[in-house]
Amino acid sequence: MVIQNLKIRNNHLGIEFEKIDFFKLTLLVGISGAGKTQLLNSITDLIKIAKGKSISGLEWNFTCNNIKGDVFNWNGKYETLETDSVFDDEDEKNNTEENKPKIGFEELIVNGKTVVKRSEEQILFNNNKMPKLSSFQSLIYILKEEAIIKSVYDALKKIIFRDNTSSEIGFKLSDKPLSAIKGKYKIIKEIRESELDIRLKLYLCYENEKDVFEEIKNHYLSIFPNVEDIKIEPIEDKNTPVFLIDRLPFIQIKERGVEKWIKENKISSGMLKSLLHISELYLLSEGSVILIDEFENSLGVNCIDFLTDDLIHENSKIQFIATSHHPYVINNIPYEYWKVVTRKGGLINIKDAKDFKLGKSKQQAFVQLTKILDNQ
């Protein structure tokens, strides 16, 4: 999937984003508090709605396309209630209807044709009136088994949010033994199309797709030349709790001149995140969208150039949307991929760098951008 554009308003928070058109690689730049993170959160709110949740006061106009080229326009509006909660409709016993915001309007247009349209009075599906359905859940969720809706639902599930404002990287246990997963996903296509965590995908490559793993490893070694080898294997430490054995793929690196392997919990967060991000470029399914908050906290600076070149390349199958206010990051990504975020009260404006008539060279553009942001 590729996110083409978005216009969104959160009436509960009193925040409104003017329409933004996205690139295949979009770098959101601006001072702290300008609204960069809030924009990423708004996109993830749409994913929550598509999965059946209700969000007070959200109003959106969202356009994207899937890998087949189908264009989806999804618009909607929830009523505003005095609550900060996001409700999970599967837990009806804890969330009564009077505490949930209703969706008063929703429309899905596929390739120019209206597929579903909802108002407070009626719901139409392919121009046919539908029986009464939940007033709290999106039609994307309710009708996700319908073929034409499922294509939208599946596309939205390809949006992945990486919160790198924290330096911590948590382990994620596999639901099934690694030995069973290894036997199920044997070829690269199966690995990429699975909904497994990126760490599990990397482990499967290590076990089943040696050539792909070597490509990932060689890219990583070119960025971190002090590293000479990588392995991903189950923990075999005698002190490991039984429930962790064969459930957790453990990353280890071998540095030049160092006899012992360095275990994952001793690897720097920048080096570890760099490996996981590089792996995503190889192992996420086509049409995935990666959202990263604070790009500079997710990667070592020596990884930025590689990641940028790969994402800019015309054959890249992944869309990448990141925020940053770090000079090195901004100055090392061509300014034609910048989106400058400015804010006046609750109105957040996002413009192309070219709208500010920046200098022709990257250095001139960076200097001028710095002055623009300083004057906000």
Residue frames relative to the residue before (quaternion, step in Angstrom):
aa qw qx qy qz dx dy dz
M 1.0000 0.0000 0.0000 0.0000 0.00 0.00 0.00
V 0.1274 -0.7455 0.6457 0.1049 3.53 -1.26 0.51
I 0.3231 -0.7120 0.5882 0.2066 3.57 -0.86 0.97
Q 0.2553 -0.7882 0.5439 0.1331 3.58 -0.62 1.12
N 0.7892 -0.1977 0.1580 0.5596 3.58 0.72 -1.00
L 0.1052 -0.7846 0.6102 0.0324 3.52 -1.29 0.42
K 0.0021 -0.7297 0.6835 0.0158 3.52 -1.15 0.78
I 0.0820 0.8308 -0.5377 0.1180 3.56 -0.59 1.09
R 0.0798 -0.7770 0.6239 0.0238 3.52 -1.17 0.71
N 0.1581 -0.7546 0.6296 0.0958 3.53 -0.99 0.88
N 0.2417 -0.8160 0.5123 0.1150 3.55 -0.10 1.33
H 0.5942 0.5676 -0.3668 0.4362 3.57 1.17 -0.47
L 0.7501 0.3656 -0.1938 0.5158 3.57 0.99 -0.89
G 0.4063 -0.7236 0.4668 0.3058 3.58 1.23 -0.33
I 0.5189 0.6144 -0.4144 0.4260 3.58 1.10 0.74
E 0.0150 -0.7976 0.6028 -0.0151 3.56 -0.96 0.89
F 0.1963 -0.7578 0.6132 0.1058 3.54 -0.99 0.93
E 0.3799 -0.6818 0.5704 0.2559 3.53 -0.91 0.89
K 0.6896 -0.5011 0.3127 0.4191 3.58 -1.17 0.52
I 0.0712 -0.7839 0.6165 0.0205 3.54 -0.97 0.93
D 0.2273 -0.7408 0.6197 0.1250 3.55 -1.00 0.94
F 0.2682 -0.7990 0.5249 0.1190 3.56 -0.78 1.07
F 0.3589 -0.6776 0.5975 0.2346 3.52 -1.30 0.56
K 0.6494 -0.4531 0.3951 0.4658 3.58 -1.30 -0.04
L 0.7353 0.1175 -0.1038 0.6593 3.55 1.23 -0.58
T 0.0221 0.8026 -0.5926 0.0651 3.58 -0.58 1.16
L 0.0983 -0.7786 0.6186 0.0393 3.55 -0.80 1.07
L 0.2173 -0.7799 0.5792 0.0952 3.57 -0.57 1.20
V 0.0139 -0.8150 0.5780 -0.0386 3.58 -0.54 1.17
G 0.3137 0.7227 -0.5676 0.2392 3.54 -1.09 0.75
I 0.6380 -0.5256 0.3871 0.4086 3.55 -1.26 0.25
S 0.6475 -0.4894 0.3985 0.4271 3.57 -1.27 0.28
G 0.7896 0.2909 -0.2278 0.4899 3.57 -0.92 0.92
A 0.4842 0.6857 -0.4351 0.3258 3.60 1.24 -0.04
G 0.6233 -0.5599 0.3430 0.4247 3.60 1.14 -0.51
K 0.3664 0.7580 -0.4754 0.2551 3.59 1.26 0.16
T 0.6954 0.4583 -0.2688 0.4838 3.56 0.82 -1.01
Q 0.6291 0.5522 -0.3335 0.4338 3.55 1.01 -0.80
L 0.6174 0.5404 -0.3452 0.4556 3.58 1.09 -0.67
L 0.6536 0.4938 -0.3142 0.4798 3.59 0.93 -0.86
N 0.6382 0.5236 -0.3254 0.4611 3.58 1.01 -0.80
S 0.6327 0.5374 -0.3283 0.4508 3.57 1.05 -0.75
I 0.6320 0.5151 -0.3314 0.4749 3.58 1.04 -0.74
T 0.6706 0.4805 -0.3042 0.4764 3.59 0.96 -0.83
D 0.5639 0.5787 -0.3853 0.4457 3.61 1.16 -0.49
L 0.6395 0.5242 -0.3277 0.4570 3.58 1.01 -0.77
I 0.6243 0.5211 -0.3412 0.4714 3.57 1.07 -0.69
K 0.6318 0.5281 -0.3286 0.4625 3.58 1.01 -0.78
I 0.6440 0.5103 -0.3186 0.4726 3.58 1.00 -0.82
A 0.6550 0.5140 -0.3114 0.4580 3.58 0.96 -0.85
K 0.7006 0.4373 -0.2599 0.5003 3.58 1.21 -0.48
G 0.7149 -0.5165 0.2364 0.4079 3.57 1.24 0.43
K 0.5721 0.6057 -0.3864 0.3957 3.59 1.21 0.09
S 0.3594 -0.7209 0.5582 0.1990 3.54 -1.31 0.45
I 0.0607 -0.8020 0.5942 0.0110 3.57 -0.90 0.91
S 0.4458 -0.7361 0.4516 0.2356 3.52 -0.58 1.22
G 0.8811 0.1609 -0.1123 0.4303 3.53 -1.05 0.90
L 0.5121 0.6623 -0.4303 0.3376 3.60 1.20 0.04
E 0.0271 -0.7736 0.6317 -0.0424 3.55 -0.97 0.99
W 0.0648 0.8516 -0.5095 0.1049 3.59 -0.59 1.08
N 0.0955 -0.7213 0.6816 0.0780 3.49 -1.42 0.44
F 0.0303 0.8434 -0.5188 0.1363 3.53 -0.19 1.39
T 0.0446 -0.7967 0.6027 -0.0060 3.58 -0.86 0.99
C 0.1202 0.7746 -0.6120 0.1048 3.56 -0.92 0.97
N 0.1966 -0.7580 0.5952 0.1801 3.55 -1.27 0.02
N 0.4042 -0.7073 0.5197 0.2573 3.57 -1.13 0.58
I 0.7262 -0.4573 0.2845 0.4273 3.57 -1.30 0.09
K 0.6223 0.5290 -0.3457 0.4619 3.60 1.24 -0.28
G 0.5669 -0.6184 0.3722 0.3971 3.58 1.29 -0.21
D 0.4464 0.6753 -0.4687 0.3535 3.60 1.25 0.08
V 0.2554 -0.7733 0.5663 0.1268 3.58 -0.93 0.95
F 0.1320 -0.7984 0.5867 0.0322 3.56 -0.81 1.09
N 0.0770 -0.7464 0.6591 0.0497 3.55 -0.99 0.90
W 0.0123 -0.8088 0.5849 -0.0600 3.57 -0.52 1.23
N 0.0091 0.8049 -0.5893 0.0697 3.55 -0.60 1.20
G 0.1684 0.8053 -0.5578 0.1100 3.57 -1.05 0.64
K 0.1173 -0.7866 0.6027 0.0653 3.52 -1.34 0.21
Y 0.1932 -0.7585 0.6145 0.0980 3.55 -0.93 1.00
E 0.5286 -0.6018 0.4858 0.3497 3.55 -1.17 0.59
T 0.4344 -0.6992 0.5096 0.2503 3.55 -1.21 0.50
L 0.0339 -0.7823 0.6218 -0.0157 3.55 -0.77 1.11
E 0.5192 -0.6334 0.4719 0.3263 3.55 -1.18 0.47
T 0.4892 0.6112 -0.4713 0.4062 3.53 0.36 1.30
D 0.3119 -0.7376 0.5664 0.1945 3.54 -1.20 0.56
S 0.5176 0.6906 -0.3876 0.3239 3.56 1.28 -0.02
V 0.2388 -0.6778 0.6670 0.1967 3.49 -1.37 0.43
F 0.2196 -0.8331 0.4992 0.0925 3.57 -0.43 1.22
D 0.2933 -0.7221 0.6021 0.1729 3.52 -1.08 0.82
D 0.3432 -0.7942 0.4651 0.1875 3.56 -0.39 1.22
E 0.5446 0.5968 -0.4222 0.4112 3.59 1.20 -0.08
D 0.7045 0.4286 -0.2489 0.5080 3.57 1.20 -0.41
E 0.0346 -0.8659 0.4990 -0.0028 3.56 0.66 1.15
K 0.6375 0.5700 -0.3446 0.3873 3.59 0.99 -0.72
N 0.7269 0.4192 -0.2400 0.4881 3.58 1.14 -0.56
N 0.7603 0.2964 -0.1630 0.5546 3.59 1.22 -0.39
T 0.2104 -0.8029 0.5477 0.1048 3.55 -0.24 1.25
E 0.6624 -0.5501 0.3354 0.3823 3.56 -1.16 0.57
E 0.6470 0.5342 -0.3413 0.4237 3.58 1.00 -0.71
N 0.6723 0.4820 -0.2996 0.4753 3.60 1.22 -0.28
K 0.6560 0.5133 -0.3078 0.4598 3.57 1.27 -0.11
P 0.4276 -0.6851 0.5176 0.2825 3.61 -0.95 0.79
K 0.3505 -0.7251 0.5553 0.2073 3.56 -1.04 0.80
I 0.3873 -0.6812 0.5638 0.2608 3.52 -1.19 0.56
G 0.2288 -0.8353 0.4917 0.0910 3.55 -0.40 1.26
F 0.7940 0.0796 -0.0345 0.6017 3.56 1.20 -0.49
E 0.1455 0.7694 -0.6152 0.0917 3.56 -1.08 0.77
E 0.0253 0.7907 -0.6090 0.0572 3.53 -1.04 0.85
L 0.0629 -0.7696 0.6344 0.0361 3.55 -1.05 0.83
I 0.0685 -0.7833 0.6178 -0.0079 3.54 -0.77 1.14
V 0.0882 -0.7976 0.5966 0.0145 3.59 -0.75 1.07
N 0.8385 -0.0929 0.0046 0.5370 3.55 -0.62 1.19
G 0.7529 -0.4190 0.1987 0.4670 3.55 0.96 0.95
K 0.6729 0.4651 -0.2973 0.4924 3.60 1.25 -0.13
T 0.4155 -0.7054 0.5186 0.2467 3.58 -0.88 0.99
V 0.2036 -0.7993 0.5597 0.0800 3.56 -0.63 1.18
V 0.7889 -0.0202 0.0179 0.6139 3.57 0.91 -0.89
K 0.0180 0.7783 -0.6274 0.0180 3.52 -1.15 0.67
R 0.0541 -0.8129 0.5790 -0.0321 3.51 -0.75 1.09
S 0.0255 -0.7361 0.6760 0.0206 3.48 -1.18 0.80
E 0.6932 -0.4429 0.3282 0.4644 3.58 -1.21 -0.11
E 0.6883 0.4983 -0.2754 0.4494 3.58 1.19 -0.53
Q 0.8334 -0.0438 0.0823 0.5447 3.61 0.91 -0.82
I 0.2648 -0.7193 0.6167 0.1794 3.53 -1.41 0.26
L 0.1099 -0.7878 0.6048 0.0393 3.55 -0.87 1.02
F 0.0566 -0.7615 0.6454 0.0182 3.54 -1.04 0.92
N 0.8073 -0.1144 -0.0018 0.5789 3.56 -0.39 1.29
N 0.6868 -0.5145 0.2401 0.4538 3.54 1.02 1.02
N 0.5909 0.5336 -0.3827 0.4687 3.60 1.23 0.25
K 0.4617 -0.6956 0.4789 0.2714 3.54 -0.88 0.97
M 0.2765 -0.7742 0.5551 0.1266 3.55 -0.91 1.02
P 0.5481 -0.5669 0.4767 0.3887 3.60 -1.21 0.38
K 0.6819 -0.4855 0.3427 0.4265 3.56 -1.24 0.27
L 0.0846 -0.7887 0.6089 0.0114 3.55 -0.90 1.01
S 0.7372 -0.4047 0.2858 0.4594 3.57 -1.26 0.15
S 0.3609 -0.7414 0.5323 0.1916 3.56 -0.94 0.94
F 0.6821 0.5101 -0.2668 0.4510 3.56 1.29 -0.20
Q 0.7270 0.4053 -0.2282 0.5052 3.58 1.23 -0.40
S 0.5432 -0.6168 0.4695 0.3227 3.53 -1.15 0.72
L 0.5470 -0.6058 0.4697 0.3364 3.55 -1.19 0.60
I 0.5276 0.6074 -0.4114 0.4282 3.58 1.21 -0.40
Y 0.6987 0.4509 -0.2554 0.4933 3.55 1.02 -0.86
I 0.6846 0.5082 -0.2963 0.4304 3.57 0.81 -1.00
L 0.7923 0.2972 -0.1328 0.5160 3.58 0.93 -0.91
K 0.2808 0.8225 -0.4675 0.1618 3.59 1.21 0.38
E 0.6227 0.5354 -0.3544 0.4471 3.62 1.20 -0.28
E 0.5348 0.5855 -0.4158 0.4454 3.59 1.26 -0.22
A 0.5887 -0.6486 0.3446 0.3377 3.57 -0.75 1.08
I 0.7153 0.4596 -0.2722 0.4506 3.58 0.78 -0.98
I 0.6511 0.4801 -0.3096 0.4998 3.59 1.15 -0.61
K 0.6154 0.5717 -0.3433 0.4203 3.57 1.02 -0.80
S 0.6178 0.5486 -0.3528 0.4392 3.59 1.03 -0.69
V 0.6475 0.4890 -0.3081 0.4966 3.59 1.10 -0.69
Y 0.6484 0.5327 -0.3046 0.4507 3.56 0.92 -0.99
D 0.6798 0.4859 -0.2887 0.4674 3.59 0.89 -0.92
A 0.6318 0.5283 -0.3332 0.4590 3.57 1.04 -0.74
L 0.6676 0.5090 -0.3029 0.4511 3.59 0.93 -0.87
K 0.6287 0.5477 -0.3350 0.4388 3.58 1.08 -0.66
K 0.6088 0.5707 -0.3529 0.4232 3.59 1.21 -0.28
I 0.5342 0.5938 -0.4212 0.4297 3.59 1.28 0.06
I 0.0725 -0.8101 0.5812 -0.0270 3.56 -0.71 1.16
F 0.1878 -0.7888 0.5783 0.0903 3.57 -0.80 1.03
R 0.1025 -0.7747 0.6229 0.0358 3.55 -0.88 1.03
D 0.1579 -0.7914 0.5863 0.0710 3.58 -0.47 1.20
N 0.0160 -0.8345 0.5494 -0.0397 3.55 -0.19 1.29
T 0.3501 0.7228 -0.5186 0.2934 3.57 1.15 0.51
S 0.6847 0.3907 -0.2643 0.5556 3.57 1.30 -0.30
S 0.4227 -0.7051 0.5093 0.2545 3.57 -1.05 0.72
E 0.5643 0.6184 -0.3802 0.3931 3.57 1.26 -0.24
I 0.1212 -0.7601 0.6345 0.0710 3.54 -1.14 0.75
G 0.2425 -0.8126 0.5162 0.1199 3.57 -0.43 1.17
F 0.4664 -0.6399 0.5299 0.3035 3.52 -1.22 0.56
K 0.1543 -0.7727 0.6085 0.0941 3.55 -1.15 0.60
L 0.3250 -0.7680 0.5245 0.1720 3.54 -0.53 1.21
S 0.4629 -0.6526 0.5249 0.2904 3.54 -1.13 0.68
D 0.5003 -0.6547 0.4785 0.3034 3.58 -1.07 0.77
K 0.7708 0.2353 -0.1186 0.5800 3.55 1.17 -0.61
P 0.6397 -0.5086 0.3848 0.4290 3.61 -1.17 0.35
L 0.5684 -0.6160 0.4246 0.3423 3.56 -1.01 0.80
S 0.6092 0.5651 -0.3524 0.4305 3.57 1.06 -0.67
A 0.6640 0.4905 -0.3055 0.4745 3.59 1.05 -0.75
I 0.6477 0.5123 -0.3161 0.4670 3.58 1.00 -0.82
K 0.6268 0.5540 -0.3304 0.4371 3.57 1.02 -0.83
G 0.6938 0.4742 -0.2752 0.4669 3.57 1.07 -0.70
K 0.6584 0.5249 -0.3051 0.4448 3.58 1.22 -0.44
Y 0.7800 0.2468 -0.1193 0.5625 3.59 0.96 -0.89
K 0.0012 -0.8694 0.4905 -0.0600 3.54 0.08 1.33
I 0.7723 0.2820 -0.1606 0.5462 3.60 1.10 -0.58
I 0.6801 -0.5424 0.3135 0.3809 3.55 -1.19 0.61
K 0.6157 0.5482 -0.3579 0.4385 3.61 1.01 -0.69
E 0.6620 0.4991 -0.3016 0.4709 3.58 0.95 -0.87
I 0.6414 0.5248 -0.3221 0.4577 3.56 1.01 -0.80
R 0.6885 0.4897 -0.2879 0.4508 3.58 0.86 -0.96
E 0.7287 0.4472 -0.2483 0.4554 3.59 0.90 -0.89
S 0.5224 0.6260 -0.4243 0.3938 3.59 1.23 -0.17
E 0.4270 -0.6825 0.5276 0.2710 3.57 -1.29 0.33
L 0.3153 0.7743 -0.4862 0.2544 3.55 1.20 0.54
D 0.6080 -0.5347 0.4486 0.3784 3.54 -1.29 0.43
I 0.6167 -0.5931 0.3691 0.3630 3.58 -1.07 0.78
R 0.6080 0.5565 -0.3557 0.4406 3.59 1.08 -0.64
L 0.6533 0.4978 -0.3025 0.4836 3.58 1.04 -0.81
K 0.6272 0.5307 -0.3373 0.4596 3.57 1.02 -0.75
L 0.6480 0.5105 -0.3171 0.4679 3.55 0.99 -0.83
Y 0.6264 0.5298 -0.3274 0.4688 3.59 1.02 -0.78
L 0.6572 0.5137 -0.3084 0.4573 3.59 0.94 -0.87
C 0.6237 0.5158 -0.3336 0.4833 3.58 1.08 -0.70
Y 0.6280 0.5463 -0.3235 0.4500 3.55 0.98 -0.87
E 0.7353 0.4184 -0.2185 0.4864 3.57 1.01 -0.85
N 0.8425 0.2663 -0.0794 0.4616 3.59 0.78 -1.05
E 0.7826 0.2293 -0.1208 0.5660 3.60 1.14 -0.54
K 0.1447 -0.8573 0.4906 0.0585 3.54 0.52 1.28
D 0.6434 0.5432 -0.3346 0.4231 3.60 0.97 -0.81
V 0.6659 0.4837 -0.2987 0.4831 3.57 0.96 -0.89
F 0.6357 0.5239 -0.3337 0.4584 3.58 0.96 -0.82
E 0.6433 0.5258 -0.3271 0.4501 3.59 0.97 -0.79
E 0.6149 0.5343 -0.3465 0.4653 3.59 1.07 -0.70
I 0.6558 0.5037 -0.3038 0.4732 3.56 0.92 -0.94
K 0.6728 0.5067 -0.2938 0.4520 3.56 0.88 -0.98
N 0.6741 0.5059 -0.3072 0.4419 3.60 0.88 -0.90
H 0.6193 0.5162 -0.3439 0.4814 3.59 1.07 -0.68
Y 0.6565 0.5099 -0.3111 0.4607 3.54 0.94 -0.87
L 0.6735 0.4988 -0.3003 0.4554 3.59 0.92 -0.88
S 0.6223 0.5357 -0.3475 0.4528 3.59 1.12 -0.60
I 0.6695 0.4758 -0.2854 0.4938 3.57 1.20 -0.54
F 0.7715 0.1798 -0.0873 0.6040 3.55 1.09 -0.79
P 0.1460 -0.8556 0.4914 0.0722 3.61 0.34 1.25
N 0.5830 0.5722 -0.3859 0.4287 3.61 1.18 -0.25
V 0.6293 0.4870 -0.3336 0.5055 3.59 1.30 -0.18
E 0.1702 -0.8179 0.5437 0.0803 3.59 -0.88 0.90
D 0.8184 0.0280 -0.0231 0.5735 3.60 1.15 -0.28
I 0.1630 -0.7586 0.6253 0.0840 3.57 -1.31 0.48
K 0.0379 0.7757 -0.6299 -0.0131 3.55 -1.14 0.62
I 0.1480 -0.7600 0.6283 0.0760 3.57 -1.19 0.66
E 0.1859 0.7903 -0.5477 0.2022 3.53 -0.33 1.29
P 0.6166 -0.5215 0.4145 0.4195 3.60 -1.21 0.33
I 0.5582 -0.5953 0.4535 0.3582 3.57 -1.17 0.56
E 0.1139 -0.8111 0.5720 0.0437 3.55 -0.91 0.93
D 0.3548 0.7465 -0.4900 0.2772 3.56 1.29 0.21
K 0.5142 -0.6792 0.4302 0.2987 3.58 -0.89 0.93
N 0.6706 0.4926 -0.2957 0.4693 3.58 1.22 -0.42
T 0.4585 0.6916 -0.4427 0.3400 3.59 1.29 -0.01
P 0.4847 -0.6537 0.4877 0.3161 3.63 -0.86 0.88
V 0.6229 -0.5867 0.3728 0.3590 3.56 -1.06 0.80
F 0.6708 0.5288 -0.3112 0.4166 3.59 0.94 -0.89
L 0.6506 0.5151 -0.3215 0.4561 3.61 1.22 -0.31
I 0.5637 0.6163 -0.3869 0.3906 3.55 1.18 -0.53
D 0.8405 0.0836 -0.1277 0.5199 3.58 -0.87 1.04
R 0.6389 0.4984 -0.3472 0.4721 3.59 1.18 0.50
L 0.7789 0.2978 -0.1450 0.5326 3.59 1.18 -0.42
P 0.2559 -0.7518 0.5857 0.1619 3.61 -0.55 1.13
F 0.1626 -0.8257 0.5394 0.0274 3.55 -0.61 1.18
I 0.2990 -0.7708 0.5423 0.1494 3.56 -0.69 1.16
Q 0.0223 0.7791 -0.6259 0.0261 3.56 -1.03 0.86
I 0.1553 -0.7824 0.5964 0.0901 3.57 -1.10 0.70
K 0.2620 -0.7369 0.6034 0.1555 3.53 -1.23 0.60
E 0.1916 -0.7958 0.5673 0.0899 3.56 -0.61 1.15
R 0.5919 -0.5837 0.4234 0.3601 3.56 -1.15 0.66
G 0.8250 0.2188 -0.1774 0.4900 3.54 -0.94 0.93
V 0.6500 0.4626 -0.3211 0.5103 3.58 1.28 0.01
E 0.4352 -0.7461 0.4432 0.2398 3.56 -0.63 1.13
K 0.7785 0.3502 -0.1862 0.4865 3.60 0.78 -0.98
W 0.5292 -0.5960 0.5016 0.3364 3.54 -1.26 0.51
I 0.3527 -0.7195 0.5588 0.2134 3.57 -1.09 0.77
K 0.3459 -0.7657 0.5093 0.1861 3.56 -0.63 1.13
E 0.7085 -0.5109 0.2974 0.3854 3.53 -1.20 0.64
N 0.6871 0.4951 -0.2960 0.4418 3.58 0.92 -0.84
K 0.6903 0.4344 -0.2762 0.5084 3.58 1.31 -0.13
I 0.5269 0.6126 -0.4112 0.4219 3.59 1.30 -0.02
S 0.5246 -0.6349 0.4499 0.3453 3.61 -0.94 0.79
S 0.5912 -0.6060 0.3952 0.3566 3.58 -1.06 0.75
G 0.6329 0.5402 -0.3389 0.4389 3.61 1.03 -0.74
M 0.6728 0.4856 -0.2944 0.4741 3.58 0.96 -0.86
L 0.6684 0.4991 -0.3039 0.4602 3.57 0.98 -0.82
K 0.6608 0.4960 -0.3086 0.4714 3.58 0.93 -0.86
S 0.6087 0.5524 -0.3546 0.4456 3.58 1.04 -0.71
L 0.6501 0.5123 -0.3147 0.4647 3.58 0.95 -0.86
L 0.6799 0.4883 -0.2969 0.4595 3.59 0.90 -0.90
H 0.6534 0.5032 -0.3207 0.4659 3.60 1.01 -0.75
I 0.6296 0.5127 -0.3336 0.4790 3.59 0.98 -0.79
S 0.6379 0.5339 -0.3186 0.4545 3.57 0.99 -0.85
E 0.6191 0.5517 -0.3451 0.4395 3.58 1.02 -0.75
L 0.6392 0.5414 -0.3334 0.4326 3.56 0.96 -0.80
Y 0.7144 0.4293 -0.2392 0.4981 3.55 1.13 -0.65
L 0.8239 0.3525 -0.1058 0.4309 3.55 0.92 -0.93
L 0.5453 0.5757 -0.4337 0.4279 3.60 1.17 -0.13
S 0.5532 -0.6192 0.4380 0.3446 3.57 -1.10 0.64
E 0.6302 -0.5358 0.4015 0.3932 3.55 -1.21 0.55
G 0.7720 0.3268 -0.2532 0.4828 3.56 -0.95 0.89
S 0.4421 0.6805 -0.4718 0.3447 3.59 1.23 0.18
V 0.1922 -0.7491 0.6236 0.1142 3.55 -1.23 0.61
I 0.1484 -0.7939 0.5863 0.0625 3.57 -0.72 1.09
L 0.1184 -0.7609 0.6360 0.0507 3.55 -0.87 1.04
I 0.0118 0.8082 -0.5878 0.0345 3.59 -0.72 1.03
D 0.2400 -0.7617 0.5883 0.1268 3.54 -0.80 1.07
E 0.8389 0.0271 -0.0970 0.5348 3.54 -0.84 1.14
F 0.2280 -0.8271 0.5092 0.0680 3.49 0.38 1.40
E 0.6708 0.5364 -0.3070 0.4100 3.59 0.92 -0.90
N 0.6644 0.4893 -0.3110 0.4715 3.60 1.17 -0.44
S 0.6586 0.5428 -0.3079 0.4205 3.57 1.21 -0.29
L 0.8132 0.2018 -0.0632 0.5423 3.58 1.12 -0.62
G 0.5010 -0.5760 0.5330 0.3650 3.51 -1.26 0.36
V 0.6067 -0.5961 0.3708 0.3730 3.59 -1.03 0.70
N 0.6506 0.5234 -0.3306 0.4399 3.60 1.09 -0.58
C 0.6266 0.5207 -0.3462 0.4652 3.60 1.27 -0.07
I 0.5292 0.6807 -0.3967 0.3149 3.57 1.18 -0.48
D 0.6603 0.5258 -0.3245 0.4270 3.59 0.86 -0.92
F 0.6548 0.5081 -0.3147 0.4627 3.59 0.93 -0.88
L 0.6803 0.4982 -0.2976 0.4477 3.55 0.81 -1.00
T 0.6503 0.5228 -0.3146 0.4526 3.56 0.98 -0.85
D 0.6596 0.5132 -0.3126 0.4515 3.58 0.86 -0.94
D 0.6751 0.4972 -0.3025 0.4534 3.57 0.91 -0.87
L 0.6925 0.4826 -0.2844 0.4546 3.58 0.94 -0.85
I 0.6525 0.5074 -0.3150 0.4664 3.57 1.09 -0.66
H 0.5383 0.6538 -0.3986 0.3520 3.57 1.12 -0.65
E 0.5531 -0.6719 0.3878 0.3036 3.57 -0.86 0.96
N 0.6854 0.4753 -0.2959 0.4657 3.60 1.16 -0.42
S 0.3910 0.7236 -0.4870 0.2938 3.59 1.24 0.10
K 0.2505 -0.7970 0.5392 0.1061 3.57 -0.87 1.00
I 0.6629 0.4686 -0.2867 0.5087 3.55 1.31 0.14
Q 0.2833 -0.7188 0.6040 0.1958 3.56 -1.06 0.76
F 0.1480 -0.8008 0.5802 0.0152 3.52 -0.99 0.93
I 0.0221 0.7830 -0.6191 0.0553 3.60 -0.70 1.12
A 0.0610 0.8207 -0.5591 0.1005 3.56 -0.57 1.17
T 0.3098 -0.7100 0.5934 0.2185 3.52 -1.30 0.37
S 0.1213 0.7831 -0.6071 0.0590 3.55 -1.21 0.51
H 0.0235 -0.7435 0.6618 0.0933 3.50 -1.33 0.41
H 0.4323 0.6944 -0.4549 0.3522 3.54 1.24 0.53
P 0.5116 -0.6867 0.4157 0.3065 3.64 -0.68 1.05
Y 0.6529 0.5227 -0.3424 0.4282 3.62 0.88 -0.83
V 0.6594 0.5101 -0.3115 0.4560 3.57 0.91 -0.93
I 0.6865 0.4935 -0.2883 0.4495 3.56 0.79 -1.06
N 0.7113 0.4736 -0.2585 0.4504 3.56 0.93 -0.92
N 0.7237 0.4214 -0.2503 0.4858 3.60 1.21 -0.26
I 0.6378 0.4133 -0.3483 0.5488 3.57 1.25 0.31
P 0.5290 -0.6599 0.4199 0.3291 3.64 -0.67 1.04
Y 0.5166 -0.7000 0.3962 0.2935 3.54 -0.83 0.98
E 0.5386 0.6052 -0.4297 0.3987 3.62 1.16 -0.16
Y 0.6727 0.4534 -0.3023 0.5005 3.60 1.28 -0.14
W 0.5080 0.6490 -0.4256 0.3738 3.59 1.25 0.05
K 0.0796 -0.7118 0.6917 0.0920 3.49 -1.33 0.56
V 0.2463 -0.7976 0.5391 0.1119 3.56 -0.53 1.21
V 0.1951 -0.8032 0.5597 0.0596 3.56 -0.65 1.21
T 0.0427 0.7772 -0.6248 0.0607 3.56 -0.76 1.10
R 0.1688 -0.8134 0.5552 0.0415 3.56 -1.16 0.56
K 0.0298 -0.7426 0.6687 0.0237 3.50 -1.17 0.79
G 0.8084 -0.1038 0.0193 0.5791 3.55 -0.24 1.29
G 0.8065 -0.2346 0.1950 0.5065 3.54 -0.78 -1.04
L 0.6073 0.5513 -0.3577 0.4464 3.61 1.25 -0.10
I 0.1128 -0.8044 0.5832 0.0121 3.54 -0.64 1.20
N 0.1415 -0.8058 0.5743 0.0286 3.52 -0.68 1.16
I 0.0669 -0.7990 0.5975 0.0028 3.57 -0.91 0.94
K 0.0067 0.8280 -0.5564 0.0700 3.56 -0.52 1.23
D 0.5729 -0.5520 0.4724 0.3794 3.54 -1.29 0.38
A 0.5950 -0.5715 0.4243 0.3733 3.56 -1.12 0.61
K 0.6222 0.5697 -0.3438 0.4125 3.60 1.05 -0.75
D 0.5817 0.5938 -0.3733 0.4119 3.60 1.17 -0.49
F 0.6754 0.4708 -0.2861 0.4902 3.57 1.23 -0.41
K 0.3741 -0.7619 0.4566 0.2667 3.58 1.36 0.11
L 0.1150 0.8229 -0.5402 0.1334 3.50 0.82 1.11
G 0.6833 -0.5000 0.3500 0.4007 3.56 -1.29 0.34
K 0.6224 -0.5834 0.3816 0.3559 3.56 -1.21 0.49
S 0.7029 0.4110 -0.2772 0.5101 3.59 0.99 -0.70
K 0.6217 -0.5573 0.4018 0.3760 3.55 -1.23 0.55
Q 0.6453 0.5279 -0.3228 0.4480 3.56 1.02 -0.78
Q 0.6479 0.5029 -0.3196 0.4745 3.58 0.96 -0.86
A 0.6505 0.5237 -0.3135 0.4520 3.56 0.94 -0.91
F 0.6581 0.5164 -0.3143 0.4489 3.57 0.94 -0.86
V 0.6487 0.5156 -0.3187 0.4601 3.58 0.92 -0.88
Q 0.6747 0.4877 -0.2957 0.4685 3.58 0.92 -0.90
L 0.6248 0.5310 -0.3402 0.4604 3.59 1.01 -0.78
T 0.6240 0.5493 -0.3347 0.4437 3.58 0.97 -0.86
K 0.6654 0.4926 -0.3030 0.4719 3.59 0.97 -0.85
I 0.6268 0.5385 -0.3337 0.4537 3.59 1.02 -0.79
L 0.6952 0.4690 -0.2766 0.4693 3.56 0.87 -0.97
D 0.6272 0.5433 -0.3387 0.4436 3.60 1.05 -0.71
N 0.7026 0.4727 -0.2620 0.4630 3.59 1.12 -0.64
Q 0.4872 0.6598 -0.4449 0.3596 3.60 1.25 0.00
